[in-house]
């Protein structure tokens, strides 16, 4: 899809492809900027060859997306996009398993669908009952709106920003994650390490900031509902081709604005066995205050390099120096 920079607004029903084609700065880009401006640039839409540097673990991304479709978009949407790969025969060789996978992928492509291994399909079936039946998560998928996209400009730097809520409710923002518990840890421990490693505190703070834009966006009338061309609707398209929003969605935005205390909730689903774990972060949580400092630093870096011509590579920023003991990472990845 051709890149398009959306004007500030709240969008219901925007496709994932359209959202990801917007070059505005999302939490993934912010985390990349914190690691390295060059790493951000290589994977951003500013780089004509960005597809070359996509995340290596495509299978992990595929399963995570399938889980989102099944749990957030519903059974009909899932059935329209995915198909179960045939099971391997008992004692099948690696070559025979590969042949079945290739044949399943070809057949799925011909049908416009994505083939999932039986284990992946089973995971999704497990999660479909496991999350709703968990006493702490029973209502997490009920109510609210799913896949709500928000675009805005940072108030200090005017950097274009974006976020996409898995689940939006007046009392919070829900985000669904899948996790490969490779070392068979207690799931809670594995998830906390995952939060630290992938800086989901950055995502939480950025999404909270996106939600804080609701009063301004609603006042400006920048709330839209997108539907596929040709879909029946009682709403009139505006000059940009979007649909004015249904009253129920406007009511949700108004209720979110009235609700002053809300949270960012993470729900993790293990890909190893049917286990889930969740936690939440409040707006005044010290973890988010630290994340805001890092985000502000990322914006400063973005502004510093953003004037580069499209296609011009962003440079490395490190300087050659002697390595000292106190500079070594601590904890899990260091010797201190």
MARLODREN-627875 format. One record per residue (C-alpha): residue number from 1; x, y, z. Coordinates in nm, 3 decimals, decimal comma, always signed. Layout:
<lumbas>
+-------+---------+---------+---------+
| bator |      c1 |      c2 |      c3 |
+-------+---------+---------+---------+
|   NUM |       X |       Y |       Z |
...
+-------+---------+---------+---------+
</lumbas>
This chain:
<lumbas>
+-------+---------+---------+---------+
| bator |      c1 |      c2 |      c3 |
+-------+---------+---------+---------+
|     1 |  +0,000 |  +0,000 |  +0,000 |
|     2 |  +0,128 |  +0,349 |  -0,087 |
|     3 |  +0,238 |  +0,550 |  +0,220 |
|     4 |  -0,012 |  +0,816 |  +0,329 |
|     5 |  +0,020 |  +1,059 |  +0,619 |
|     6 |  -0,320 |  +1,088 |  +0,787 |
|     7 |  -0,442 |  +1,411 |  +0,936 |
|     8 |  -0,498 |  +1,400 |  +1,316 |
|     9 |  -0,807 |  +1,198 |  +1,402 |
|    10 |  -0,965 |  +0,892 |  +1,562 |
|    11 |  -1,046 |  +0,620 |  +1,309 |
|    12 |  -1,277 |  +0,324 |  +1,363 |
|    13 |  -1,252 |  +0,036 |  +1,118 |
|    14 |  -0,922 |  +0,133 |  +0,956 |
|    15 |  -0,744 |  -0,169 |  +0,813 |
|    16 |  -0,411 |  -0,277 |  +0,958 |
|    17 |  -0,248 |  -0,229 |  +0,618 |
|    18 |  -0,362 |  +0,133 |  +0,596 |
|    19 |  -0,249 |  +0,203 |  +0,951 |
|    20 |  +0,097 |  +0,052 |  +0,900 |
|    21 |  +0,139 |  +0,238 |  +0,569 |
|    22 |  +0,128 |  +0,569 |  +0,754 |
|    23 |  +0,483 |  +0,694 |  +0,831 |
|    24 |  +0,378 |  +0,867 |  +1,156 |
|    25 |  +0,581 |  +0,771 |  +1,462 |
|    26 |  +0,432 |  +0,479 |  +1,653 |
|    27 |  +0,562 |  +0,296 |  +1,960 |
|    28 |  +0,761 |  +0,050 |  +1,747 |
|    29 |  +0,941 |  +0,338 |  +1,577 |
|    30 |  +1,004 |  +0,511 |  +1,910 |
|    31 |  +1,162 |  +0,196 |  +2,054 |
|    32 |  +1,379 |  +0,162 |  +1,745 |
|    33 |  +1,487 |  +0,528 |  +1,776 |
|    34 |  +1,589 |  +0,470 |  +2,138 |
|    35 |  +1,807 |  +0,176 |  +2,031 |
|    36 |  +1,957 |  +0,346 |  +1,727 |
|    37 |  +1,843 |  +0,623 |  +1,488 |
|    38 |  +1,992 |  +0,427 |  +1,202 |
|    39 |  +1,798 |  +0,111 |  +1,297 |
|    40 |  +1,480 |  +0,318 |  +1,297 |
|    41 |  +1,557 |  +0,468 |  +0,957 |
|    42 |  +1,644 |  +0,132 |  +0,797 |
|    43 |  +1,300 |  -0,011 |  +0,885 |
|    44 |  +1,099 |  +0,307 |  +0,832 |
|    45 |  +0,905 |  +0,416 |  +0,525 |
|    46 |  +1,170 |  +0,685 |  +0,476 |
|    47 |  +1,400 |  +0,411 |  +0,348 |
|    48 |  +1,303 |  +0,291 |  -0,004 |
|    49 |  +1,455 |  -0,050 |  +0,081 |
|    50 |  +1,282 |  -0,086 |  +0,421 |
|    51 |  +1,125 |  -0,423 |  +0,333 |
|    52 |  +1,475 |  -0,571 |  +0,330 |
|    53 |  +1,504 |  -0,505 |  +0,703 |
|    54 |  +1,171 |  -0,632 |  +0,829 |
|    55 |  +1,164 |  -0,828 |  +1,152 |
|    56 |  +1,324 |  -1,169 |  +1,095 |
|    57 |  +1,068 |  -1,376 |  +1,291 |
|    58 |  +0,787 |  -1,375 |  +1,037 |
|    59 |  +0,626 |  -1,691 |  +1,182 |
|    60 |  +0,595 |  -1,529 |  +1,524 |
|    61 |  +0,433 |  -1,224 |  +1,368 |
|    62 |  +0,196 |  -1,444 |  +1,167 |
|    63 |  +0,072 |  -1,629 |  +1,475 |
|    64 |  +0,034 |  -1,307 |  +1,675 |
|    65 |  -0,172 |  -1,151 |  +1,396 |
|    66 |  -0,389 |  -1,462 |  +1,370 |
|    67 |  -0,459 |  -1,448 |  +1,744 |
|    68 |  -0,561 |  -1,083 |  +1,712 |
|    69 |  -0,796 |  -1,157 |  +1,422 |
|    70 |  -0,961 |  -1,450 |  +1,603 |
|    71 |  -1,006 |  -1,280 |  +1,941 |
|    72 |  -1,063 |  -0,921 |  +1,835 |
|    73 |  -1,227 |  -0,940 |  +1,492 |
|    74 |  -1,431 |  -1,254 |  +1,559 |
|    75 |  -1,481 |  -1,605 |  +1,425 |
|    76 |  -1,618 |  -1,499 |  +1,086 |
|    77 |  -1,323 |  -1,270 |  +1,014 |
|    78 |  -1,083 |  -1,543 |  +1,123 |
|    79 |  -1,248 |  -1,805 |  +0,901 |
|    80 |  -1,232 |  -1,568 |  +0,603 |
|    81 |  -0,856 |  -1,520 |  +0,640 |
|    82 |  -0,710 |  -1,844 |  +0,776 |
|    83 |  -0,721 |  -2,216 |  +0,705 |
|    84 |  -0,585 |  -2,511 |  +0,905 |
|    85 |  -0,294 |  -2,700 |  +0,753 |
|    86 |  -0,348 |  -3,081 |  +0,725 |
|    87 |  -0,191 |  -3,280 |  +1,006 |
|    88 |  +0,127 |  -3,480 |  +0,950 |
|    89 |  +0,098 |  -3,853 |  +0,918 |
|    90 |  +0,241 |  -4,062 |  +1,206 |
|    91 |  +0,621 |  -4,103 |  +1,173 |
|    92 |  +0,635 |  -3,852 |  +0,888 |
|    93 |  +0,984 |  -3,745 |  +0,787 |
|    94 |  +1,102 |  -3,385 |  +0,782 |
|    95 |  +1,081 |  -3,389 |  +0,403 |
|    96 |  +0,722 |  -3,515 |  +0,413 |
|    97 |  +0,624 |  -3,248 |  +0,668 |
|    98 |  +0,783 |  -2,978 |  +0,452 |
|    99 |  +0,594 |  -3,105 |  +0,147 |
|   100 |  +0,262 |  -3,084 |  +0,335 |
|   101 |  +0,345 |  -2,731 |  +0,448 |
|   102 |  +0,433 |  -2,621 |  +0,094 |
|   103 |  +0,116 |  -2,773 |  -0,050 |
|   104 |  -0,096 |  -2,616 |  +0,225 |
|   105 |  +0,060 |  -2,274 |  +0,165 |
|   106 |  -0,001 |  -2,297 |  -0,210 |
|   107 |  -0,364 |  -2,397 |  -0,160 |
|   108 |  -0,416 |  -2,122 |  +0,098 |
|   109 |  -0,261 |  -1,860 |  -0,132 |
|   110 |  -0,491 |  -1,968 |  -0,414 |
|   111 |  -0,790 |  -1,916 |  -0,183 |
|   112 |  -0,662 |  -1,581 |  -0,061 |
|   113 |  -0,600 |  -1,716 |  +0,289 |
|   114 |  -0,312 |  -1,796 |  +0,524 |
|   115 |  -0,226 |  -2,150 |  +0,628 |
|   116 |  -0,175 |  -2,224 |  +0,999 |
|   117 |  -0,007 |  -2,532 |  +1,145 |
|   118 |  -0,224 |  -2,753 |  +1,361 |
|   119 |  -0,040 |  -2,643 |  +1,675 |
|   120 |  -0,102 |  -2,277 |  +1,587 |
|   121 |  -0,468 |  -2,349 |  +1,519 |
|   122 |  -0,493 |  -2,532 |  +1,852 |
|   123 |  -0,340 |  -2,237 |  +2,036 |
|   124 |  -0,605 |  -2,004 |  +1,898 |
|   125 |  -0,884 |  -2,247 |  +1,988 |
|   126 |  -0,745 |  -2,270 |  +2,343 |
|   127 |  -0,725 |  -1,893 |  +2,382 |
|   128 |  -1,080 |  -1,850 |  +2,252 |
|   129 |  -1,208 |  -2,018 |  +2,568 |
|   130 |  -0,917 |  -1,963 |  +2,808 |
|   131 |  -0,924 |  -1,581 |  +2,822 |
|   132 |  -1,305 |  -1,544 |  +2,861 |
|   133 |  -1,308 |  -1,816 |  +3,130 |
|   134 |  -1,025 |  -1,668 |  +3,339 |
|   135 |  -1,167 |  -1,494 |  +3,650 |
|   136 |  -0,931 |  -1,196 |  +3,612 |
|   137 |  -0,982 |  -1,158 |  +3,236 |
|   138 |  -1,341 |  -1,266 |  +3,179 |
|   139 |  -1,458 |  -0,927 |  +3,053 |
|   140 |  -1,142 |  -0,809 |  +2,876 |
|   141 |  -1,272 |  -0,895 |  +2,527 |
|   142 |  -1,630 |  -0,786 |  +2,599 |
|   143 |  -1,753 |  -0,438 |  +2,518 |
|   144 |  -1,564 |  -0,138 |  +2,389 |
|   145 |  -1,424 |  -0,112 |  +2,038 |
|   146 |  -1,140 |  -0,307 |  +1,878 |
|   147 |  -0,857 |  -0,187 |  +1,651 |
|   148 |  -0,909 |  +0,188 |  +1,696 |
|   149 |  -0,640 |  +0,399 |  +1,524 |
|   150 |  -0,539 |  +0,745 |  +1,647 |
|   151 |  -0,319 |  +1,004 |  +1,472 |
|   152 |  -0,196 |  +1,329 |  +1,629 |
|   153 |  +0,096 |  +1,572 |  +1,641 |
|   154 |  +0,324 |  +1,582 |  +1,943 |
|   155 |  +0,250 |  +1,904 |  +2,131 |
|   156 |  +0,618 |  +1,993 |  +2,182 |
|   157 |  +0,783 |  +1,892 |  +1,854 |
|   158 |  +0,491 |  +1,863 |  +1,606 |
|   159 |  +0,620 |  +1,514 |  +1,519 |
|   160 |  +0,333 |  +1,316 |  +1,358 |
|   161 |  +0,235 |  +1,029 |  +1,590 |
|   162 |  +0,009 |  +0,727 |  +1,575 |
|   163 |  -0,116 |  +0,438 |  +1,787 |
|   164 |  -0,365 |  +0,155 |  +1,741 |
|   165 |  -0,564 |  +0,026 |  +2,037 |
|   166 |  -0,641 |  -0,347 |  +2,038 |
|   167 |  -0,927 |  -0,273 |  +2,277 |
|   168 |  -1,065 |  +0,068 |  +2,375 |
|   169 |  -1,295 |  +0,106 |  +2,675 |
|   170 |  -1,370 |  +0,404 |  +2,900 |
|   171 |  -1,172 |  +0,248 |  +3,185 |
|   172 |  -0,872 |  +0,147 |  +2,981 |
|   173 |  -0,674 |  +0,039 |  +2,678 |
|   174 |  -0,626 |  -0,334 |  +2,629 |
|   175 |  -0,332 |  -0,485 |  +2,441 |
|   176 |  -0,303 |  -0,853 |  +2,352 |
|   177 |  +0,041 |  -1,015 |  +2,323 |
|   178 |  +0,161 |  -1,365 |  +2,239 |
|   179 |  +0,480 |  -1,490 |  +2,400 |
|   180 |  +0,717 |  -1,780 |  +2,332 |
|   181 |  +0,815 |  -1,903 |  +2,679 |
|   182 |  +1,132 |  -2,068 |  +2,551 |
|   183 |  +1,287 |  -2,148 |  +2,888 |
|   184 |  +0,967 |  -2,281 |  +3,047 |
|   185 |  +0,969 |  -2,012 |  +3,316 |
|   186 |  +0,675 |  -1,923 |  +3,534 |
|   187 |  +0,467 |  -1,731 |  +3,280 |
|   188 |  +0,448 |  -1,422 |  +3,500 |
|   189 |  +0,829 |  -1,404 |  +3,513 |
|   190 |  +0,863 |  -1,459 |  +3,137 |
|   191 |  +0,611 |  -1,181 |  +3,068 |
|   192 |  +0,786 |  -0,932 |  +3,297 |
|   193 |  +1,117 |  -1,001 |  +3,122 |
|   194 |  +0,932 |  -0,958 |  +2,790 |
|   195 |  +0,799 |  -0,619 |  +2,902 |
|   196 |  +1,149 |  -0,511 |  +2,997 |
|   197 |  +1,318 |  -0,647 |  +2,685 |
|   198 |  +1,069 |  -0,505 |  +2,434 |
|   199 |  +1,000 |  -0,185 |  +2,629 |
|   200 |  +0,625 |  -0,223 |  +2,648 |
|   201 |  +0,636 |  +0,060 |  +2,902 |
|   202 |  +0,716 |  +0,282 |  +2,601 |
|   203 |  +0,409 |  +0,148 |  +2,420 |
|   204 |  +0,189 |  +0,200 |  +2,726 |
|   205 |  +0,294 |  +0,564 |  +2,773 |
|   206 |  +0,266 |  +0,642 |  +2,401 |
|   207 |  -0,084 |  +0,489 |  +2,387 |
|   208 |  -0,187 |  +0,683 |  +2,697 |
|   209 |  -0,072 |  +1,000 |  +2,520 |
|   210 |  -0,277 |  +0,903 |  +2,215 |
|   211 |  -0,585 |  +0,865 |  +2,429 |
|   212 |  -0,522 |  +1,204 |  +2,592 |
|   213 |  -0,578 |  +1,360 |  +2,247 |
|   214 |  -0,948 |  +1,262 |  +2,247 |
|   215 |  -1,088 |  +1,596 |  +2,373 |
|   216 |  -0,909 |  +1,799 |  +2,105 |
|   217 |  -0,988 |  +1,552 |  +1,825 |
|   218 |  -1,357 |  +1,528 |  +1,918 |
|   219 |  -1,389 |  +1,906 |  +1,945 |
|   220 |  -1,236 |  +1,940 |  +1,597 |
|   221 |  -1,478 |  +1,681 |  +1,456 |
|   222 |  -1,189 |  +1,450 |  +1,367 |
|   223 |  -1,362 |  +1,120 |  +1,446 |
|   224 |  -1,422 |  +0,890 |  +1,151 |
|   225 |  -1,549 |  +0,545 |  +1,063 |
|   226 |  -1,387 |  +0,369 |  +0,769 |
|   227 |  -1,571 |  +0,096 |  +0,579 |
|   228 |  -1,474 |  -0,097 |  +0,266 |
|   229 |  -1,589 |  +0,065 |  -0,061 |
|   230 |  -1,936 |  -0,048 |  -0,159 |
|   231 |  -2,043 |  -0,151 |  +0,192 |
|   232 |  -2,398 |  -0,046 |  +0,279 |
|   233 |  -2,408 |  +0,244 |  +0,523 |
|   234 |  -2,651 |  +0,507 |  +0,643 |
|   235 |  -2,370 |  +0,761 |  +0,670 |
|   236 |  -2,255 |  +1,012 |  +0,415 |
|   237 |  -1,892 |  +1,017 |  +0,301 |
|   238 |  -1,695 |  +1,335 |  +0,355 |
|   239 |  -1,453 |  +1,487 |  +0,105 |
|   240 |  -1,171 |  +1,258 |  +0,224 |
|   241 |  -1,370 |  +0,944 |  +0,159 |
|   242 |  -1,425 |  +0,860 |  +0,525 |
|   243 |  -1,761 |  +0,805 |  +0,685 |
|   244 |  -1,897 |  +1,021 |  +0,962 |
|   245 |  -1,909 |  +0,816 |  +1,277 |
|   246 |  -2,200 |  +0,620 |  +1,421 |
|   247 |  -2,347 |  +0,770 |  +1,738 |
|   248 |  -2,249 |  +0,469 |  +1,950 |
|   249 |  -1,882 |  +0,527 |  +1,869 |
|   250 |  -1,909 |  +0,899 |  +1,938 |
|   251 |  -2,069 |  +0,812 |  +2,271 |
|   252 |  -1,774 |  +0,585 |  +2,352 |
|   253 |  -1,526 |  +0,866 |  +2,282 |
|   254 |  -1,727 |  +1,105 |  +2,501 |
|   255 |  -1,737 |  +0,847 |  +2,781 |
|   256 |  -1,359 |  +0,798 |  +2,751 |
|   257 |  -1,313 |  +1,175 |  +2,787 |
|   258 |  -1,536 |  +1,185 |  +3,097 |
|   259 |  -1,346 |  +0,896 |  +3,257 |
|   260 |  -1,041 |  +1,053 |  +3,421 |
|   261 |  -0,891 |  +0,738 |  +3,574 |
|   262 |  -0,798 |  +0,469 |  +3,322 |
|   263 |  -0,528 |  +0,208 |  +3,267 |
|   264 |  -0,317 |  +0,033 |  +3,006 |
|   265 |  -0,373 |  -0,341 |  +3,039 |
|   266 |  -0,143 |  -0,605 |  +2,893 |
|   267 |  -0,272 |  -0,958 |  +2,834 |
|   268 |  -0,011 |  -1,221 |  +2,747 |
|   269 |  -0,093 |  -1,556 |  +2,589 |
|   270 |  +0,169 |  -1,829 |  +2,591 |
|   271 |  +0,237 |  -2,001 |  +2,259 |
|   272 |  +0,382 |  -2,302 |  +2,442 |
|   273 |  +0,072 |  -2,413 |  +2,632 |
|   274 |  -0,271 |  -2,272 |  +2,721 |
|   275 |  -0,165 |  -2,013 |  +2,980 |
|   276 |  -0,241 |  -1,643 |  +3,013 |
|   277 |  -0,116 |  -1,365 |  +3,239 |
|   278 |  -0,203 |  -0,998 |  +3,262 |
|   279 |  -0,111 |  -0,674 |  +3,436 |
|   280 |  -0,198 |  -0,304 |  +3,410 |
|   281 |  -0,025 |  +0,032 |  +3,436 |
|   282 |  -0,192 |  +0,343 |  +3,576 |
|   283 |  -0,133 |  +0,692 |  +3,440 |
|   284 |  +0,076 |  +0,797 |  +3,743 |
|   285 |  +0,286 |  +0,482 |  +3,752 |
|   286 |  +0,660 |  +0,567 |  +3,790 |
|   287 |  +0,734 |  +0,319 |  +3,510 |
|   288 |  +0,545 |  +0,544 |  +3,270 |
|   289 |  +0,716 |  +0,861 |  +3,395 |
|   290 |  +1,051 |  +0,705 |  +3,306 |
|   291 |  +0,914 |  +0,592 |  +2,971 |
|   292 |  +0,801 |  +0,951 |  +2,895 |
|   293 |  +1,159 |  +1,074 |  +2,945 |
|   294 |  +1,283 |  +0,817 |  +2,693 |
|   295 |  +1,006 |  +0,902 |  +2,447 |
|   296 |  +1,087 |  +1,274 |  +2,466 |
|   297 |  +1,449 |  +1,190 |  +2,393 |
|   298 |  +1,340 |  +0,983 |  +2,092 |
|   299 |  +1,137 |  +1,278 |  +1,959 |
|   300 |  +1,441 |  +1,504 |  +1,991 |
|   301 |  +1,643 |  +1,251 |  +1,792 |
|   302 |  +1,368 |  +1,228 |  +1,530 |
|   303 |  +1,355 |  +1,605 |  +1,486 |
|   304 |  +1,734 |  +1,619 |  +1,460 |
|   305 |  +1,740 |  +1,381 |  +1,163 |
|   306 |  +1,392 |  +1,431 |  +1,014 |
|   307 |  +1,505 |  +1,703 |  +0,773 |
|   308 |  +1,717 |  +1,449 |  +0,590 |
|   309 |  +1,605 |  +1,406 |  +0,232 |
|   310 |  +1,383 |  +1,105 |  +0,165 |
|   311 |  +1,613 |  +0,817 |  +0,077 |
|   312 |  +1,915 |  +0,967 |  +0,253 |
|   313 |  +2,050 |  +0,730 |  +0,515 |
|   314 |  +2,048 |  +0,832 |  +0,880 |
|   315 |  +2,397 |  +0,795 |  +1,032 |
|   316 |  +2,517 |  +0,602 |  +1,335 |
|   317 |  +2,545 |  +0,821 |  +1,645 |
|   318 |  +2,794 |  +0,628 |  +1,860 |
|   319 |  +3,155 |  +0,743 |  +1,905 |
|   320 |  +3,459 |  +0,520 |  +1,938 |
|   321 |  +3,575 |  +0,504 |  +2,302 |
|   322 |  +3,738 |  +0,271 |  +2,550 |
|   323 |  +3,500 |  +0,022 |  +2,711 |
|   324 |  +3,483 |  +0,055 |  +3,090 |
|   325 |  +3,347 |  -0,193 |  +3,342 |
|   326 |  +3,076 |  +0,043 |  +3,471 |
|   327 |  +2,941 |  +0,081 |  +3,116 |
|   328 |  +2,854 |  -0,287 |  +3,085 |
|   329 |  +2,482 |  -0,373 |  +3,095 |
|   330 |  +2,370 |  -0,508 |  +3,427 |
|   331 |  +2,124 |  -0,777 |  +3,519 |
|   332 |  +2,039 |  -1,055 |  +3,279 |
|   333 |  +2,270 |  -0,949 |  +2,997 |
|   334 |  +2,579 |  -0,835 |  +3,189 |
|   335 |  +2,830 |  -0,963 |  +3,444 |
|   336 |  +2,755 |  -0,709 |  +3,718 |
+-------+---------+---------+---------+
</lumbas>
